[in-house]
């Protein structure tokens, strides 16, 4: 019979500070884990298990919906469906990237930063991608708000960046 030994879990005082999260006391995976250990730990109750699975499973659901959309419509030749196609692609990429980030973030401090960099980048793309079809629907090309501001999300994003820079000072 095949026997797989799951990696050991640690308390917050047993791991380096770079791997710790506020208010999480236990359930940490071994720092500097191998890729196999990271994948195996997704089948174990750790402090990341819920994050991994709640992002991984929806990825496959949305991929299934994207395939159904592509098979039922001619999305490449009908430009009216392109905003929906972009939205569906991004809604598949974002949870998959997040699931990978939570799975492989315990490999090293550098990989943790790279993983979450891609996670936040995918979240930003998803935010842009989900608002773009709304902008096209709510503010047609002749609308004065769109003509002077580009899209309705750009001023909001600029405001958030400026506010964050002011907090950092």
Legacy VTK file of the C-alpha trace (Angstrom):
# vtk DataFile Version 3.0
C-alpha trace
ASCII
DATASET POLYDATA
POINTS 169 float
0.000 0.000 0.000
1.218 3.485 -0.847
2.058 5.488 2.244
2.716 9.216 2.058
4.109 11.023 5.068
2.678 14.520 5.388
5.035 17.339 6.382
5.258 18.426 10.024
3.437 21.595 11.126
4.908 24.312 13.334
3.862 27.061 15.765
4.596 30.703 15.066
7.527 30.849 17.519
9.248 27.998 15.641
9.515 29.685 12.244
11.321 32.787 10.947
9.460 36.063 11.202
9.221 36.487 7.417
6.902 33.449 7.232
4.599 34.530 10.086
1.147 36.036 9.742
-0.480 38.243 12.367
-2.919 36.434 14.667
-2.065 32.961 13.340
-0.468 30.893 16.087
-0.117 27.408 14.622
-0.458 25.362 11.471
2.630 26.714 9.726
4.417 24.601 7.157
8.174 24.032 7.341
10.090 27.011 5.964
12.245 26.176 2.948
9.929 23.324 1.964
10.378 21.512 -1.313
7.772 21.875 -4.054
6.548 18.343 -3.293
6.166 19.170 0.412
4.169 22.264 -0.538
1.825 20.239 -2.744
1.449 17.515 -0.106
0.687 20.091 2.573
-2.346 21.219 0.584
-3.955 17.915 1.654
-3.192 18.633 5.307
-4.921 21.057 7.668
-2.542 24.013 7.726
-3.143 27.725 8.008
-3.135 27.900 4.167
-5.345 24.914 3.302
-8.584 26.869 3.084
-6.950 29.566 0.948
-5.500 26.964 -1.409
-8.703 25.008 -1.982
-11.121 27.934 -2.092
-9.063 29.333 -4.967
-8.127 26.100 -6.730
-11.619 24.615 -7.069
-13.269 27.755 -8.508
-10.492 27.890 -11.107
-11.709 24.626 -12.584
-15.350 25.702 -12.418
-14.613 28.925 -14.297
-12.451 27.060 -16.843
-15.392 24.736 -17.454
-17.674 27.769 -17.926
-15.121 29.381 -20.275
-14.969 26.227 -22.388
-18.767 26.113 -22.503
-18.842 29.758 -23.571
-16.254 29.229 -26.296
-18.040 26.170 -27.647
-21.457 27.854 -27.716
-20.383 31.200 -29.216
-17.879 32.317 -31.796
-16.013 34.555 -29.366
-12.961 35.206 -31.527
-14.825 36.664 -34.485
-17.596 38.479 -32.607
-16.043 41.579 -31.040
-19.176 42.161 -28.962
-18.202 39.158 -26.799
-14.564 40.179 -26.253
-15.178 41.971 -22.917
-16.867 38.799 -21.651
-13.987 36.686 -22.946
-11.438 38.917 -21.219
-13.447 38.756 -18.001
-13.699 34.966 -18.171
-9.966 34.579 -18.845
-9.077 36.796 -15.905
-11.561 35.078 -13.616
-9.705 31.834 -14.401
-6.204 33.286 -13.970
-6.781 35.100 -10.673
-7.856 32.172 -8.452
-5.292 29.832 -10.014
-2.481 32.315 -9.360
-3.703 32.829 -5.810
-3.882 29.089 -5.210
-0.304 28.665 -6.466
0.874 31.566 -4.307
-0.632 30.050 -1.163
0.676 26.582 -2.071
4.309 27.513 -2.773
4.825 30.473 -0.435
6.745 28.406 2.135
9.597 27.420 -0.196
11.816 30.415 0.686
11.450 34.074 1.647
12.178 35.040 -1.962
9.601 32.636 -3.381
7.082 33.907 -0.841
7.555 37.464 -2.095
7.452 36.400 -5.743
4.347 34.256 -5.188
2.424 37.047 -3.506
3.669 39.558 -6.074
2.011 37.448 -8.779
-1.037 36.937 -6.554
-1.537 40.683 -6.105
-0.809 41.290 -9.786
-3.458 38.753 -10.811
-5.905 40.344 -8.359
-5.216 43.744 -9.924
-5.732 42.362 -13.423
-8.969 40.735 -12.288
-10.160 44.039 -10.809
-9.373 45.844 -14.036
-10.883 43.056 -16.122
-14.134 42.919 -14.222
-14.620 46.674 -14.316
-13.770 47.096 -17.993
-16.956 45.401 -19.307
-18.969 47.512 -16.845
-17.266 50.665 -18.124
-18.059 49.747 -21.709
-21.668 49.025 -20.802
-22.281 52.004 -18.502
-20.202 54.654 -20.264
-20.395 54.281 -24.056
-17.696 55.906 -26.179
-19.690 59.125 -26.561
-20.210 59.589 -22.815
-18.455 62.727 -21.407
-17.142 60.948 -18.271
-15.352 58.357 -20.380
-14.017 60.959 -22.798
-12.357 63.035 -20.077
-11.242 60.271 -17.673
-10.593 57.199 -19.831
-12.569 54.820 -17.666
-14.434 55.236 -14.422
-11.946 53.017 -12.546
-8.800 54.988 -13.399
-9.539 58.001 -11.164
-10.411 55.664 -8.280
-7.177 53.676 -8.743
-5.108 56.865 -8.919
-6.743 58.120 -5.712
-5.908 54.861 -3.891
-2.251 55.004 -4.995
-1.916 58.635 -3.911
-3.550 57.910 -0.539
-1.195 54.944 0.054
1.852 57.083 -0.800
0.699 59.707 1.693
0.357 57.064 4.428
3.876 55.811 3.781
5.392 59.248 4.380
LINES 1 170
169 0 1 2 3 4 5 6 7 8 9 10 11 12 13 14 15 16 17 18 19 20 21 22 23 24 25 26 27 28 29 30 31 32 33 34 35 36 37 38 39 40 41 42 43 44 45 46 47 48 49 50 51 52 53 54 55 56 57 58 59 60 61 62 63 64 65 66 67 68 69 70 71 72 73 74 75 76 77 78 79 80 81 82 83 84 85 86 87 88 89 90 91 92 93 94 95 96 97 98 99 100 101 102 103 104 105 106 107 108 109 110 111 112 113 114 115 116 117 118 119 120 121 122 123 124 125 126 127 128 129 130 131 132 133 134 135 136 137 138 139 140 141 142 143 144 145 146 147 148 149 150 151 152 153 154 155 156 157 158 159 160 161 162 163 164 165 166 167 168
